[in-house]
């Protein structure tokens, strides 16, 4: 019953943005200049309102609380330019990150598969809010035509161009997949971490190089759940009521961003930096687990 009630309220919150989102999206499509920028700002307010209400629903139903840890958290700016990295264990990660950082930084966007733009309401909301949609070739397609990899990278670069000169927050899950028990077992011999999957640095390197003149800082988040293998359904059922989110804001000068776009996808210095961050995350999570 609790799951049904939670689903009803979350769905109601999503439906509630329709009367304002669609007119503003149409306004944005048919206007230019300052009128269009006004539409963008109003759409951002709609997105922030939706995120805030999702968190309110969780607190109302289950008393959900996120303990945010990190002195640099208070220095974040609503008009800043940020790259965000985070460990990835559950679909609830996005909900948690949005709730913790809502209105602290610009609306968080993340790369979405192009096909998802056709999802009712949510797909239209992502389009209206300028979420970056990308077409990615499958492994089978890349094997048949390796040149598609270059096309995929060029597509990512073009998507990044829209963020130049405007406040932005771009979220990257470097592990690429959620950390499920099945995936952990499959990658056991290739994974050096106890609580994480091996991260991939190519995507963050390409995006960072494309936006290197705009980024203010990197935000490194580590979500520590109270249980192993959490799911979004656990959150909606009220099984996850308290968790910790460690926030570290890293100056862009401390991140080895590749200057040459040609070398960005295979940047060794970015890979070393990412591996070091993941080793720190793994140690942090292990320490928290030991405390419990």
C-alpha positions as CSV (number, residue, x, y, z in Angstrom):
1,X,0.0,0.0,0.0
2,X,2.9,2.4,0.9
3,X,4.4,1.9,-2.6
4,X,1.0,2.6,-4.3
5,X,0.6,5.8,-2.3
6,X,4.1,7.0,-3.0
7,X,3.7,6.2,-6.7
8,X,0.4,8.2,-6.8
9,X,2.0,11.3,-5.2
10,X,5.1,11.2,-7.5
11,X,2.9,10.8,-10.5
12,X,0.6,13.6,-9.4
13,X,3.7,15.8,-9.0
14,X,4.8,15.0,-12.5
15,X,1.4,15.7,-14.0
16,X,1.2,19.0,-12.1
17,X,3.9,20.6,-14.2
18,X,2.1,20.0,-17.5
19,X,-0.1,23.2,-17.4
20,X,3.1,25.4,-17.1
21,X,5.7,23.3,-18.9
22,X,4.1,22.9,-22.3
23,X,3.0,26.5,-22.8
24,X,6.5,27.6,-21.8
25,X,8.1,25.1,-24.1
26,X,6.0,26.3,-27.0
27,X,6.9,29.9,-26.1
28,X,10.6,28.9,-26.1
29,X,10.3,27.3,-29.6
30,X,8.6,30.3,-31.2
31,X,10.6,33.2,-29.6
32,X,14.2,34.4,-29.8
33,X,16.6,36.7,-27.9
34,X,15.5,38.0,-24.5
35,X,12.0,36.5,-24.8
36,X,13.4,33.0,-25.3
37,X,15.8,33.5,-22.4
38,X,12.9,34.5,-20.2
39,X,11.2,31.2,-21.2
40,X,14.3,29.3,-20.3
41,X,14.5,30.9,-16.9
42,X,10.8,30.1,-16.2
43,X,11.3,26.5,-17.3
44,X,14.2,26.2,-14.9
45,X,11.9,27.3,-12.1
46,X,9.4,24.7,-13.1
47,X,12.1,22.0,-13.0
48,X,13.4,23.1,-9.6
49,X,9.8,23.2,-8.2
50,X,9.2,19.6,-9.4
51,X,12.5,18.4,-7.8
52,X,11.7,20.1,-4.5
53,X,8.2,18.6,-4.4
54,X,9.6,15.1,-5.0
55,X,11.8,15.5,-1.9
56,X,8.8,16.9,0.1
57,X,6.8,13.8,-0.8
58,X,9.5,11.5,0.6
59,X,9.8,13.6,3.8
60,X,6.0,13.6,4.2
61,X,5.5,9.9,3.7
62,X,8.6,8.5,5.3
63,X,10.6,11.3,7.0
64,X,13.5,10.8,4.5
65,X,16.6,12.7,5.4
66,X,19.9,13.2,3.6
67,X,23.0,14.0,5.7
68,X,25.2,16.2,3.6
69,X,28.9,16.2,4.7
70,X,31.5,18.6,3.3
71,X,32.6,22.1,4.2
72,X,32.8,23.2,0.6
73,X,29.1,22.4,0.1
74,X,28.2,25.9,1.3
75,X,30.4,27.6,-1.3
76,X,28.4,26.3,-4.3
77,X,26.8,29.0,-6.4
78,X,23.4,28.9,-8.2
79,X,25.0,30.6,-11.2
80,X,28.2,28.5,-11.4
81,X,29.6,26.1,-14.0
82,X,30.1,22.6,-12.6
83,X,31.0,19.1,-13.7
84,X,29.6,16.5,-11.3
85,X,30.9,13.0,-10.7
86,X,29.3,10.4,-8.4
87,X,29.2,6.7,-7.7
88,X,26.2,4.9,-9.1
89,X,24.3,2.2,-7.2
90,X,20.6,2.8,-7.9
91,X,18.2,4.8,-10.0
92,X,17.5,6.7,-6.8
93,X,21.0,8.3,-7.1
94,X,19.7,10.9,-9.5
95,X,16.8,11.7,-7.2
96,X,19.1,12.1,-4.3
97,X,21.7,14.2,-6.1
98,X,18.9,16.5,-7.4
99,X,17.4,16.9,-4.0
100,X,20.7,17.7,-2.3
101,X,21.9,20.2,-4.9
102,X,18.6,21.7,-6.0
103,X,18.9,25.5,-6.1
104,X,22.5,25.3,-4.7
105,X,23.8,25.1,-8.3
106,X,22.3,25.4,-11.8
107,X,19.7,22.8,-12.7
108,X,21.5,19.4,-13.1
109,X,21.6,17.9,-16.5
110,X,22.9,14.6,-17.7
111,X,23.4,12.9,-21.0
112,X,20.4,10.9,-22.1
113,X,19.9,8.4,-24.9
114,X,18.3,10.0,-27.9
115,X,15.4,7.5,-28.0
116,X,14.2,8.6,-24.5
117,X,13.1,12.0,-25.8
118,X,9.9,10.2,-26.8
119,X,9.0,9.2,-23.3
120,X,5.7,10.9,-22.4
121,X,6.0,14.1,-20.2
122,X,9.5,13.3,-19.0
123,X,11.0,13.2,-22.5
124,X,9.3,16.5,-23.3
125,X,10.5,18.0,-20.0
126,X,14.1,17.0,-20.8
127,X,13.8,18.6,-24.2
128,X,12.3,21.8,-22.8
129,X,15.1,22.0,-20.2
130,X,17.8,21.5,-22.8
131,X,19.1,18.1,-21.5
132,X,21.8,16.8,-23.8
133,X,20.5,14.0,-26.0
134,X,23.1,11.8,-27.7
135,X,23.1,8.9,-30.1
136,X,25.5,6.2,-29.1
137,X,26.6,3.4,-31.3
138,X,26.3,-0.2,-29.9
139,X,29.3,-2.5,-29.6
140,X,28.0,-4.4,-32.6
141,X,27.8,-1.3,-34.7
142,X,31.3,-0.1,-33.6
143,X,32.7,-3.5,-34.6
144,X,31.3,-3.2,-38.0
145,X,32.2,0.4,-38.5
146,X,34.8,1.8,-36.1
147,X,34.4,5.3,-37.6
148,X,31.1,5.6,-35.7
149,X,33.2,6.1,-32.5
150,X,34.5,9.4,-33.9
151,X,31.0,10.4,-34.9
152,X,29.7,9.7,-31.4
153,X,32.4,12.0,-29.9
154,X,31.7,14.8,-32.4
155,X,28.0,14.5,-31.4
156,X,29.0,15.0,-27.7
157,X,31.1,18.0,-28.6
158,X,28.2,19.6,-30.5
159,X,25.9,19.0,-27.6
160,X,28.4,20.7,-25.2
161,X,28.5,23.8,-27.3
162,X,25.0,24.9,-26.1
163,X,26.4,25.2,-22.5
164,X,29.1,27.7,-23.4
165,X,28.5,31.1,-21.9
166,X,25.6,29.9,-19.6
167,X,25.5,28.5,-16.0
168,X,25.5,24.7,-16.1
169,X,25.8,21.6,-14.0
170,X,26.5,18.4,-15.9
171,X,26.3,15.0,-14.1
172,X,28.5,12.1,-15.1
173,X,28.1,8.5,-13.7
174,X,31.6,7.4,-14.6
175,X,30.9,3.7,-13.8
176,X,28.5,3.7,-16.8
177,X,26.2,1.1,-15.1
178,X,24.4,0.7,-11.8
179,X,26.3,-1.5,-9.3
180,X,24.0,-4.5,-9.2
181,X,25.0,-7.9,-7.6
182,X,25.0,-9.5,-11.0
183,X,27.3,-6.9,-12.5
184,X,29.7,-7.1,-9.6
185,X,29.9,-10.8,-10.0
186,X,30.5,-10.5,-13.7
187,X,33.3,-8.0,-13.4
188,X,34.8,-9.4,-10.2
189,X,38.2,-10.3,-11.7
190,X,38.5,-6.9,-13.4
191,X,37.3,-4.7,-10.6
192,X,39.9,-3.4,-8.0
193,X,37.2,-1.8,-5.8
194,X,35.2,-3.3,-3.0
195,X,32.2,-1.0,-3.2
196,X,32.4,0.5,-6.7
197,X,32.7,-0.5,-10.3
198,X,35.7,0.6,-12.4
199,X,35.1,4.1,-13.7
200,X,35.5,5.2,-17.4
201,X,37.3,8.5,-17.9
202,X,36.8,9.0,-21.7
203,X,33.4,10.7,-21.5
204,X,34.3,13.1,-18.7
205,X,37.5,13.9,-20.4
206,X,35.8,14.8,-23.7
207,X,33.2,16.9,-22.0
208,X,35.7,18.7,-19.8
209,X,38.0,19.5,-22.7
210,X,35.0,20.9,-24.7
211,X,34.0,23.1,-21.8
212,X,37.5,23.8,-20.3
213,X,37.1,27.6,-20.6
214,X,33.8,27.6,-18.8
215,X,34.1,25.2,-15.8
216,X,34.4,26.7,-12.3
217,X,34.9,23.5,-10.4
218,X,34.2,19.8,-10.2
219,X,31.8,18.4,-7.6
220,X,32.7,14.9,-6.4
221,X,29.7,13.2,-4.7
222,X,29.9,10.0,-2.8
223,X,26.5,8.5,-1.8
224,X,26.6,6.0,1.1
225,X,23.4,4.0,1.5
226,X,22.5,2.4,4.8
227,X,21.9,-1.0,3.1
228,X,23.6,-3.1,0.4
229,X,22.2,-3.1,-3.1
230,X,19.5,-0.4,-2.6
231,X,16.9,0.1,-5.3
232,X,14.5,3.0,-6.2
233,X,11.6,0.8,-5.1
234,X,13.3,0.6,-1.6
235,X,13.2,4.4,-1.5
236,X,9.6,4.6,-2.6
237,X,8.6,1.9,0.0
238,X,10.3,3.9,2.8
239,X,13.0,1.3,3.4
240,X,15.7,4.0,2.9
241,X,15.0,6.8,5.3
242,X,18.5,8.2,6.1
243,X,21.7,8.2,4.1
244,X,24.9,10.2,3.8
245,X,26.1,12.3,0.9
246,X,29.7,13.4,0.9
247,X,30.4,16.5,-1.1
248,X,33.8,17.7,-2.2
249,X,34.3,20.7,-4.5
250,X,37.5,20.5,-6.5
251,X,39.0,23.5,-8.1
252,X,39.3,23.2,-11.9
253,X,43.0,23.9,-11.6
254,X,43.4,20.6,-9.7
255,X,41.9,18.5,-12.5
256,X,44.2,17.5,-15.4
257,X,41.9,18.5,-18.2
258,X,43.3,17.5,-21.6
259,X,43.9,20.6,-23.8
260,X,43.9,18.9,-27.1
261,X,40.5,17.6,-28.2
262,X,42.1,14.9,-30.3
263,X,43.7,13.3,-27.2
264,X,40.8,13.8,-24.8
265,X,39.1,10.4,-25.3
266,X,42.2,8.5,-24.3
267,X,43.8,11.0,-21.8
268,X,46.1,9.1,-19.5
269,X,46.3,11.9,-17.0
270,X,42.5,12.2,-16.7
271,X,42.3,8.4,-16.3
272,X,44.9,8.5,-13.4
273,X,42.9,11.3,-11.7
274,X,39.6,9.5,-12.0
275,X,41.2,6.2,-10.7
276,X,42.6,8.2,-7.7
277,X,39.2,9.7,-7.0
278,X,37.5,6.2,-7.1
279,X,40.1,4.8,-4.7
280,X,39.3,7.6,-2.2
281,X,35.6,6.9,-2.6
282,X,36.0,3.2,-2.1
283,X,38.0,3.8,1.1
284,X,35.4,6.4,2.3
285,X,32.5,3.9,1.8
286,X,34.5,1.1,3.5
287,X,35.1,3.4,6.5
288,X,31.4,4.2,6.8
289,X,30.5,0.6,6.6
290,X,32.9,-0.2,9.4
291,X,31.3,2.4,11.6
292,X,27.9,0.7,11.2
